Amino acid sequence: MIVEVVSLYELSRLKALMELEQIKIYRITHIENVPHILQYGITHKNSPNANPNFISIGDKSLIDTRSRKNINVNNGNEYNSQTITLGDFIPFYFGIKMPMLYVIQNGGNFVDKATSPENIVYLVSSVKSIIDANYEYYFSDGHATDNFTTFYDKSKIRDLSNLIDWQAIKASYWGGHDNLNIKRKKQAEFLLAEDLAPNLLVGFGCYNEVAKQKLIAFGIEETKIKIIPNAYF
């Protein structure tokens, strides 16, 4: 009788993959962008499939900054790094109710006008599905434009659950000077180099029943939609 011995390394690898299956990534958009997303996925601004009628809800100044900001991906090792430009990637968060959402809902900074929560939709994918699709990606342990943030490539993806501060991501309060690092870590990002195919969207979050019915009218299965008012301000 042959007994198969599983190494500690293999057990660790399997555990890491199981953890990755549970990690979701989130991106918010205007509800009127959803029909295009259902057809073409979440597209990069320079994609041939980009939405010509895309409704932007973000901070234009930050978008411009990201288009020009080069960052080093060094996996925590300053002697081994590559340089990428933030604007070349589609950013996702690892959690909901981020500081930027507050600005989007209330206006201010370089957000043209406030957007009502009813018109803001969470697009949800999973880290594991992106790994399986063999996409190019990076991730950070904090806000992407902050100089204290470290960036990692896909070789570190099995360490993701340990490199991200999940308490900070789930924190309900990050105001004040004493909480600046919590605010930075809360906004850790997953950066996708390619368009995200529509079939890799595993769910949609919305504010109320009105928004849910609109998403259903767009053709989304009801089982994929969740009303989550506590994910808004």
BALO-343363 format. One record per residue: residue number from 1; residue in one letter; x, y, z of N, C-alpha, C in turn. Coordinates in steps of 0.001 Angstrom, whole numbers, plus 500000, padded with zeros to 6 digits. Example, Ala and Ser with C-alpha at 12.3 -4.5 7.8 and 13.67 -1.06 7.14 Angstrom:
2
[1, A, [513190, 494310, 507800], [512300, 495500, 507800], [513200, 496700, 507800]]
[2, S, [512850, 497750, 507080], [513670, 498940, 507140], [512900, 500030, 507870]]
REM end
This chain:
233
[1, M, [500845, 498813, 500000], [500000, 500000, 500000], [500878, 501235, 500000]]
[2, I, [500587, 502160, 499076], [501377, 503384, 498938], [500693, 504504, 499709]]
[3, V, [501436, 505132, 500578], [500922, 506249, 501351], [501466, 507539, 500757]]
[4, E, [500588, 508428, 500337], [501013, 509698, 499759], [501258, 510702, 500881]]
[5, V, [502446, 511233, 500907], [502818, 512193, 501931], [502733, 513597, 501341]]
[6, V, [501931, 514456, 501945], [501792, 515833, 501495], [502742, 516696, 502308]]
[7, S, [503597, 517410, 501630], [504598, 518231, 502316], [503938, 519408, 503019]]
[8, L, [504634, 519932, 504007], [504145, 521119, 504701], [504006, 522286, 503733]]
[9, Y, [504915, 522350, 502754], [504842, 523414, 501757], [503556, 523301, 500947]]
[10, E, [503223, 522084, 500544], [502021, 521879, 499743], [500768, 522200, 500553]]
[11, L, [500766, 521819, 501828], [499628, 522144, 502682], [499480, 523653, 502831]]
[12, S, [500615, 524322, 502967], [500592, 525780, 503086], [500077, 526421, 501804]]
[13, R, [500498, 525867, 500659], [500058, 526392, 499368], [498553, 526222, 499195]]
[14, L, [498047, 525044, 499557], [496622, 524775, 499440], [495815, 525681, 500362]]
[15, K, [496320, 525903, 501569], [495645, 526786, 502520], [495569, 528207, 501966]]
[16, A, [496679, 528662, 501363], [496718, 530007, 500798], [495710, 530146, 499665]]
[17, L, [495611, 529124, 498818], [494661, 529160, 497704], [493225, 529162, 498219]]
[18, M, [492961, 528425, 499280], [491625, 528419, 499865], [491271, 529808, 500405]]
[19, E, [492260, 530457, 501016], [492029, 531806, 501535], [491741, 532780, 500394]]
[20, L, [492478, 532632, 499289], [492296, 533526, 498154], [490901, 533386, 497553]]
[21, E, [490322, 532191, 497643], [488971, 531990, 497122], [487947, 532841, 497868]]
[22, Q, [488262, 533213, 499102], [487336, 533984, 499914], [487505, 535497, 499763]]
[23, I, [488601, 535917, 499132], [488908, 537354, 499059], [488244, 537974, 497835]]
[24, K, [487384, 538931, 498076], [486696, 539651, 497008], [487358, 541007, 496794]]
[25, I, [487206, 541537, 495592], [487676, 542880, 495278], [486502, 543695, 494741]]
[26, Y, [486523, 544994, 495004], [485363, 545846, 494751], [485754, 547102, 493957]]
[27, R, [484859, 547469, 493063], [485007, 548715, 492321], [483622, 549353, 492226]]
[28, I, [483537, 550666, 492388], [482238, 551334, 492285], [482133, 552072, 490960]]
[29, T, [480910, 552193, 490480], [480667, 552893, 489223], [479250, 553454, 489232]]
[30, H, [478983, 554347, 488295], [477625, 554871, 488138], [476744, 553773, 487551]]
[31, I, [475522, 553690, 488026], [474635, 552614, 487600], [474385, 552619, 486093]]
[32, E, [474456, 553792, 485458], [474218, 553856, 484016], [475373, 553263, 483205]]
[33, N, [476511, 552993, 483846], [477627, 552340, 483154], [477458, 550823, 483102]]
[34, V, [476516, 550297, 483867], [476390, 548845, 484016], [476051, 548114, 482712]]
[35, P, [475111, 548604, 481875], [474827, 547862, 480628], [476072, 547632, 479768]]
[36, H, [476929, 548629, 479662], [478167, 548471, 478891], [479084, 547448, 479562]]
[37, I, [479139, 547477, 480895], [479980, 546538, 481641], [479490, 545107, 481456]]
[38, L, [478174, 544911, 481413], [477641, 543567, 481201], [478011, 543011, 479841]]
[39, Q, [478223, 543895, 478879], [478587, 543447, 477530], [480095, 543309, 477350]]
[40, Y, [480845, 544283, 477878], [482292, 544323, 477611], [483165, 544108, 478842]]
[41, G, [482574, 544078, 480020], [483356, 543964, 481235], [483799, 545323, 481742]]
[42, I, [484636, 545312, 482763], [485214, 546553, 483271], [486417, 546861, 482400]]
[43, T, [486317, 547925, 481639], [487330, 548198, 480626], [488292, 549301, 481058]]
[44, H, [489513, 549177, 480578], [490524, 550196, 480800], [490189, 551422, 479955]]
[45, K, [490624, 552595, 480381], [490305, 553828, 479658], [490824, 553818, 478218]]
[46, N, [491913, 553081, 477970], [492484, 553021, 476620], [492091, 551751, 475863]]
[47, S, [491173, 550998, 476410], [490745, 549754, 475767], [489954, 550046, 474498]]
[48, P, [490095, 549199, 473480], [489256, 549361, 472284], [487774, 549185, 472598]]
[49, N, [487469, 548564, 473730], [486077, 548370, 474141], [485619, 549381, 475182]]
[50, A, [486409, 550431, 475409], [486053, 551435, 476408], [484703, 552070, 476090]]
[51, N, [483976, 552437, 477122], [482642, 553019, 476980], [482745, 554485, 476551]]
[52, P, [482285, 554835, 475341], [482365, 556238, 474890], [481431, 557152, 475678]]
[53, N, [480460, 556571, 476365], [479498, 557358, 477143], [479672, 557139, 478650]]
[54, F, [480879, 556764, 479039], [481167, 556470, 480441], [480870, 557670, 481336]]
[55, I, [480167, 557423, 482436], [479859, 558476, 483412], [480850, 558361, 484566]]
[56, S, [481696, 559352, 484701], [482713, 559344, 485747], [482141, 559909, 487040]]
[57, I, [482475, 559279, 488162], [482021, 559777, 489459], [483198, 560079, 490383]]
[58, G, [484421, 559865, 489897], [485597, 559995, 490743], [486182, 561394, 490807]]
[59, D, [487260, 561517, 491554], [488001, 562757, 491735], [488924, 562943, 490529]]
[60, K, [488637, 563936, 489696], [489398, 564134, 488461], [490866, 564436, 488727]]
[61, S, [491142, 565144, 489827], [492516, 565457, 490164], [493300, 564191, 490493]]
[62, L, [492686, 563285, 491256], [493343, 562034, 491614], [493533, 561155, 490386]]
[63, I, [492540, 561132, 489505], [492656, 560356, 488266], [493826, 560861, 487437]]
[64, D, [493975, 562182, 487365], [495083, 562780, 486618], [496423, 562449, 487269]]
[65, T, [496464, 562513, 488597], [497695, 562178, 489324], [498110, 560742, 489051]]
[66, R, [497155, 559838, 489085], [497451, 558426, 488850], [497958, 558183, 487431]]
[67, S, [497463, 558963, 486476], [497878, 558767, 485080], [499353, 559090, 484876]]
[68, R, [499921, 559871, 485809], [501318, 560296, 485672], [502244, 559699, 486725]]
[69, K, [501680, 559062, 487733], [502507, 558609, 488860], [503132, 557243, 488605]]
[70, N, [504454, 557203, 488634], [505192, 555946, 488539], [505487, 555438, 489944]]
[71, I, [505305, 554154, 490153], [505593, 553563, 491462], [506486, 552336, 491284]]
[72, N, [507212, 552021, 492344], [508101, 550864, 492318], [507417, 549655, 492934]]
[73, V, [507421, 548572, 492212], [506917, 547297, 492728], [508133, 546513, 493195]]
[74, N, [508329, 546477, 494510], [509565, 545849, 495008], [509329, 544689, 495963]]
[75, N, [508070, 544326, 496175], [507760, 543189, 497057], [508360, 543349, 498448]]
[76, G, [508561, 544598, 498869], [509148, 544852, 500173], [510661, 544791, 500196]]
[77, N, [511271, 544650, 499018], [512734, 544569, 498921], [513222, 545677, 498002]]
[78, E, [513807, 546716, 498563], [514186, 547890, 497785], [515242, 547614, 496728]]
[79, Y, [515908, 546462, 496806], [516976, 546166, 495853], [516481, 545397, 494631]]
[80, N, [515209, 545092, 494605], [514682, 544325, 493479], [513317, 544887, 493109]]
[81, S, [513283, 545785, 492128], [512015, 546448, 491837], [511811, 546668, 490348]]
[82, Q, [510565, 546871, 489981], [510193, 547287, 488639], [509295, 548500, 488773]]
[83, T, [509172, 549272, 487712], [508387, 550495, 487760], [507164, 550362, 486866]]
[84, I, [506007, 550750, 487411], [504769, 550771, 486638], [504099, 552125, 486836]]
[85, T, [503198, 552461, 485935], [502430, 553702, 486045], [501022, 553363, 486503]]
[86, L, [500576, 553985, 487586], [499276, 553651, 488168], [498140, 553754, 487161]]
[87, G, [498184, 554797, 486325], [497100, 555027, 485380], [496937, 553947, 484336]]
[88, D, [497898, 553030, 484252], [497815, 551936, 483275], [496995, 550759, 483789]]
[89, F, [496461, 550888, 485007], [495779, 549763, 485641], [494390, 550160, 486135]]
[90, I, [493503, 549169, 486184], [492170, 549362, 486754], [492263, 549038, 488242]]
[91, P, [491970, 550006, 489116], [492095, 549752, 490553], [490820, 549199, 491185]]
[92, F, [491015, 548289, 492113], [489946, 547744, 492940], [490356, 547878, 494398]]
[93, Y, [489367, 547932, 495282], [489625, 547890, 496716], [489336, 546489, 497247]]
[94, F, [489814, 546225, 498470], [489547, 544947, 499126], [488355, 545034, 500080]]
[95, G, [487740, 546203, 500156], [486613, 546371, 501059], [485631, 547392, 500533]]
[96, I, [484644, 547704, 501348], [483578, 548628, 500964], [483642, 549897, 501818]]
[97, K, [482848, 550862, 501434], [482687, 552114, 502190], [484034, 552798, 502412]]
[98, M, [484715, 553068, 501314], [486021, 553704, 501363], [485906, 555231, 501460]]
[99, P, [486960, 555894, 501926], [486936, 557361, 502045], [486530, 558078, 500761]]
[100, M, [486962, 557583, 499607], [486621, 558233, 498340], [485108, 558214, 498103]]
[101, L, [484434, 557165, 498577], [482989, 557090, 498397], [482299, 558257, 499084]]
[102, Y, [482800, 558661, 500234], [482214, 559795, 500952], [482261, 561053, 500099]]
[103, V, [483405, 561280, 499449], [483557, 562461, 498593], [482637, 562366, 497384]]
[104, I, [482530, 561166, 496812], [481673, 560961, 495647], [480214, 561236, 495995]]
[105, Q, [479777, 560785, 497168], [478385, 560986, 497568], [478076, 562431, 497966]]
[106, N, [479093, 563117, 498504], [478849, 564451, 499047], [479439, 565584, 498216]]
[107, G, [480268, 565250, 497224], [480914, 566289, 496436], [482099, 566878, 497188]]
[108, G, [482841, 567736, 496512], [484013, 568326, 497119], [485274, 567869, 496424]]
[109, N, [486410, 568441, 496837], [487682, 568196, 496171], [487510, 568470, 494670]]
[110, F, [487853, 567497, 493837], [487710, 567684, 492393], [486640, 566761, 491810]]
[111, V, [485644, 566431, 492643], [484473, 565702, 492166], [483476, 566738, 491668]]
[112, D, [483102, 566657, 490392], [482250, 567679, 489775], [480958, 567907, 490533]]
[113, K, [480276, 566810, 490851], [479014, 566923, 491581], [478769, 565644, 492367]]
[114, A, [478005, 565791, 493426], [477698, 564633, 494257], [476845, 563627, 493476]]
[115, T, [477054, 562345, 493773], [476264, 561275, 493160], [475457, 560585, 494251]]
[116, S, [474164, 560454, 494044], [473322, 559828, 495065], [473686, 558349, 495191]]
[117, P, [473584, 557796, 496399], [473931, 556380, 496587], [473113, 555440, 495716]]
[118, E, [471894, 555831, 495392], [471046, 555002, 494541], [471656, 554788, 493158]]
[119, N, [472527, 555721, 492753], [473148, 555639, 491426], [474563, 555071, 491462]]
[120, I, [474996, 554586, 492634], [476341, 554017, 492762], [476230, 552516, 492982]]
[121, V, [476937, 551758, 492157], [476879, 550297, 492219], [478263, 549731, 492519]]
[122, Y, [478290, 548737, 493394], [479515, 547989, 493644], [479608, 546843, 492630]]
[123, L, [480750, 546760, 491970], [481052, 545639, 491085], [482009, 544720, 491831]]
[124, V, [481663, 543444, 491932], [482431, 542533, 492776], [483042, 541408, 491942]]
[125, S, [484333, 541189, 492138], [485013, 540050, 491531], [485804, 539356, 492640]]
[126, S, [486538, 538325, 492280], [487327, 537617, 493284], [488772, 537505, 492828]]
[127, V, [489667, 537491, 493792], [491091, 537354, 493479], [491357, 536025, 492783]]
[128, K, [490727, 534976, 493267], [490960, 533639, 492701], [490559, 533572, 491235]]
[129, S, [489449, 534200, 490854], [489013, 534143, 489455], [490002, 534864, 488543]]
[130, I, [490607, 535926, 489056], [491596, 536661, 488258], [492883, 535855, 488116]]
[131, I, [493255, 535164, 489188], [494423, 534278, 489107], [494174, 533192, 488064]]
[132, D, [492999, 532582, 488122], [492669, 531499, 487187], [492631, 531976, 485743]]
[133, A, [492271, 533262, 485531], [492222, 533818, 484176], [493604, 534224, 483669]]
[134, N, [494598, 534111, 484536], [495989, 534414, 484181], [496171, 535867, 483746]]
[135, Y, [495477, 536774, 484403], [495636, 538197, 484137], [496926, 538717, 484777]]
[136, E, [497381, 539841, 484258], [498522, 540528, 484870], [497983, 541476, 485937]]
[137, Y, [498566, 541452, 487124], [498060, 542279, 488205], [499151, 542551, 489238]]
[138, Y, [498884, 543547, 490061], [499728, 543892, 491207], [498798, 544225, 492367]]
[139, F, [499346, 544333, 493556], [498525, 544795, 494671], [499383, 545589, 495646]]
[140, S, [498714, 546395, 496476], [499421, 547255, 497419], [498899, 547024, 498830]]
[141, D, [499670, 547487, 499818], [499217, 547368, 501204], [498646, 548683, 501732]]
[142, G, [498391, 549633, 500820], [497833, 550911, 501224], [497446, 551736, 500014]]
[143, H, [497043, 552979, 500273], [496647, 553891, 499195], [497777, 553993, 498164]]
[144, A, [497417, 553870, 496902], [498421, 553721, 495851], [499302, 554950, 495652]]
[145, T, [498820, 556137, 495999], [499632, 557337, 495776], [500429, 557742, 497013]]
[146, D, [500301, 556971, 498090], [501015, 557295, 499327], [502427, 556716, 499274]]
[147, N, [503414, 557532, 499628], [504812, 557095, 499546], [505178, 556021, 500563]]
[148, F, [504340, 555809, 501590], [504611, 554771, 502575], [504072, 553404, 502142]]
[149, T, [503374, 553368, 501036], [502752, 552125, 500569], [503748, 551253, 499814]]
[150, T, [503646, 549944, 500033], [504478, 548965, 499337], [503632, 548226, 498303]]
[151, F, [504234, 547957, 497142], [503548, 547262, 496057], [504171, 545887, 495833]]
[152, Y, [503310, 544950, 495414], [503727, 543568, 495229], [503253, 543056, 493863]]
[153, D, [504006, 542114, 493305], [503586, 541491, 492053], [502950, 540134, 492351]]
[154, K, [502583, 539416, 491300], [501824, 538177, 491485], [502623, 537075, 492176]]
[155, S, [503937, 537202, 492231], [504727, 536189, 492929], [504436, 536180, 494425]]
[156, K, [503827, 537262, 494918], [503516, 537373, 496343], [502029, 537159, 496649]]
[157, I, [501267, 536704, 495664], [499818, 536636, 495843], [499409, 535662, 496949]]
[158, R, [500174, 534603, 497172], [499808, 533659, 498235], [500033, 534246, 499622]]
[159, D, [500764, 535358, 499686], [500984, 536044, 500967], [499988, 537178, 501166]]
[160, L, [499056, 537345, 500231], [498144, 538484, 500258], [497432, 538647, 501597]]
[161, S, [496899, 537556, 502126], [496107, 537660, 503348], [496925, 538156, 504530]]
[162, N, [498253, 537979, 504476], [499115, 538433, 505561], [499700, 539818, 505305]]
[163, L, [499708, 540252, 504052], [500308, 541536, 503704], [499329, 542698, 503807]]
[164, I, [498040, 542368, 503788], [497000, 543393, 503877], [496508, 543506, 505319]]
[165, D, [496275, 544713, 505779], [495760, 544945, 507125], [494229, 544920, 507067]]
[166, W, [493650, 543773, 507374], [492204, 543597, 507234], [491427, 544379, 508284]]
[167, Q, [492022, 544595, 509438], [491348, 545415, 510449], [491181, 546843, 509950]]
[168, A, [492224, 547355, 509286], [492148, 548707, 508736], [491107, 548771, 507622]]
[169, I, [491070, 547764, 506770], [490116, 547750, 505662], [488678, 547752, 506178]]
[170, K, [488447, 547089, 507293], [487095, 547009, 507856], [486795, 548129, 508851]]
[171, A, [487780, 548989, 509115], [487605, 550052, 510110], [486470, 550987, 509711]]
[172, S, [485638, 551334, 510676], [484515, 552237, 510413], [484882, 553691, 510676]]
[173, Y, [486052, 553908, 511267], [486489, 555278, 511547], [487966, 555417, 511204]]
[174, W, [488302, 556459, 510455], [489692, 556695, 510055], [490025, 558190, 510042]]
[175, G, [489200, 558986, 510669], [489405, 560425, 510666], [490485, 560868, 511637]]
[176, G, [491007, 562069, 511441], [491979, 562641, 512356], [493405, 562276, 512030]]
[177, H, [494312, 563096, 512515], [495736, 562911, 512222], [496272, 561597, 512775]]
[178, D, [495760, 561162, 513916], [496257, 559934, 514543], [495892, 558682, 513759]]
[179, N, [494942, 558787, 512856], [494481, 557614, 512104], [494900, 557635, 510633]]
[180, L, [495873, 558460, 510307], [496285, 558571, 508906], [496774, 557237, 508344]]
[181, N, [497477, 556460, 509158], [497989, 555192, 508643], [496878, 554167, 508473]]
[182, I, [495851, 554241, 509351], [494686, 553374, 509167], [493993, 553730, 507854]]
[183, K, [493844, 555024, 507607], [493211, 555478, 506366], [494017, 555023, 505154]]
[184, R, [495347, 555091, 505242], [496205, 554642, 504138], [496017, 553150, 503894]]
[185, K, [496100, 552352, 504953], [496024, 550898, 504807], [494618, 550437, 504417]]
[186, K, [493605, 551189, 504839], [492227, 550849, 504470], [492053, 550842, 502955]]
[187, Q, [492817, 551701, 502266], [492656, 551878, 500832], [493673, 551078, 500008]]
[188, A, [494083, 549931, 500547], [494933, 549015, 499786], [494241, 548660, 498472]]
[189, E, [495027, 548435, 497433], [494443, 548249, 496103], [494898, 546963, 495421]]
[190, F, [494038, 546488, 494537], [494356, 545419, 493607], [494334, 546058, 492223]]
[191, L, [495454, 545998, 491495], [495604, 546705, 490227], [495591, 545716, 489070]]
[192, L, [494635, 545872, 488183], [494463, 544951, 487058], [494937, 545600, 485766]]
[193, A, [495794, 544889, 485023], [496393, 545454, 483814], [495489, 545328, 482598]]
[194, E, [494507, 544451, 482643], [493674, 544177, 481475], [492202, 544428, 481788]]
[195, D, [491390, 544461, 480745], [489943, 544540, 480957], [489478, 543302, 481723]]
[196, L, [488548, 543510, 482641], [487986, 542379, 483384], [486761, 541859, 482644]]
[197, A, [486821, 540620, 482203], [485713, 540028, 481450], [484433, 540015, 482286]]
[198, P, [483271, 540233, 481664], [482016, 540292, 482415], [481700, 539025, 483194]]
[199, N, [482143, 537874, 482701], [481843, 536617, 483408], [482622, 536471, 484719]]
[200, L, [483603, 537370, 484948], [484366, 537319, 486192], [483768, 538215, 487277]]
[201, L, [482641, 538850, 486959], [481911, 539605, 487967], [481009, 538630, 488731]]
[202, V, [481262, 538508, 490020], [480525, 537516, 490805], [479340, 538118, 491546]]
[203, G, [479260, 539450, 491589], [478149, 540065, 492284], [478056, 541558, 492069]]
[204, F, [476908, 542110, 492477], [476643, 543539, 492353], [476000, 544008, 493655]]
[205, G, [476521, 545093, 494210], [475951, 545651, 495419], [475266, 546972, 495118]]
[206, C, [474115, 547218, 495723], [473399, 548465, 495465], [472763, 548990, 496748]]
[207, Y, [472223, 550198, 496662], [471761, 550920, 497848], [470352, 550545, 498300]]
[208, N, [469449, 550352, 497337], [468055, 550101, 497717], [467329, 549269, 496662]]
[209, E, [466050, 549047, 496899], [465242, 548217, 496003], [465091, 548844, 494631]]
[210, V, [465015, 550161, 494579], [464899, 550847, 493282], [466113, 550538, 492409]]
[211, A, [467300, 550639, 493003], [468523, 550335, 492260], [468568, 548860, 491871]]
[212, K, [468124, 547992, 492766], [468120, 546561, 492471], [467228, 546255, 491275]]
[213, Q, [466048, 546825, 491230], [465142, 546569, 490121], [465696, 547087, 488805]]
[214, K, [466436, 548171, 488877], [467071, 548701, 487668], [468143, 547734, 487167]]
[215, L, [468917, 547160, 488088], [469941, 546190, 487703], [469304, 544934, 487108]]
[216, I, [468194, 544509, 487674], [467480, 543354, 487119], [466995, 543664, 485710]]
[217, A, [466504, 544882, 485507], [466039, 545292, 484173], [467181, 545300, 483169]]
[218, F, [468404, 545513, 483650], [469578, 545474, 482768], [469919, 544048, 482352]]
[219, G, [469347, 543068, 483063], [469587, 541668, 482714], [470413, 540891, 483723]]
[220, I, [470670, 541474, 484889], [471450, 540786, 485915], [470550, 539843, 486702]]
[221, E, [471042, 538627, 486960], [470277, 537671, 487758], [470092, 538212, 489174]]
[222, E, [468904, 538065, 489693], [468593, 538597, 491022], [469501, 538008, 492098]]
[223, T, [469898, 536752, 491925], [470751, 536104, 492928], [472129, 536741, 493027]]
[224, K, [472522, 537503, 492013], [473844, 538144, 492021], [473809, 539554, 492605]]
[225, I, [472629, 540005, 492976], [472468, 541383, 493464], [472193, 541384, 494963]]
[226, K, [472893, 542246, 495672], [472663, 542374, 497112], [472430, 543844, 497456]]
[227, I, [471371, 544094, 498201], [471112, 545449, 498697], [471916, 545632, 499990]]
[228, I, [472837, 546603, 499976], [473740, 546793, 501134], [473816, 548283, 501502]]
[229, P, [472740, 548833, 502086], [472732, 550256, 502416], [473842, 550666, 503373]]
[230, N, [474295, 549727, 504211], [475372, 550045, 505159], [476734, 550171, 504485]]
[231, A, [476787, 549909, 503162], [478028, 550089, 502411], [478125, 551494, 501835]]
[232, Y, [477173, 552353, 502213], [477141, 553735, 501728], [477118, 554684, 502913]]
[233, F, [477339, 555973, 502619], [477304, 556986, 503665], [475930, 557672, 503721]]
REM end
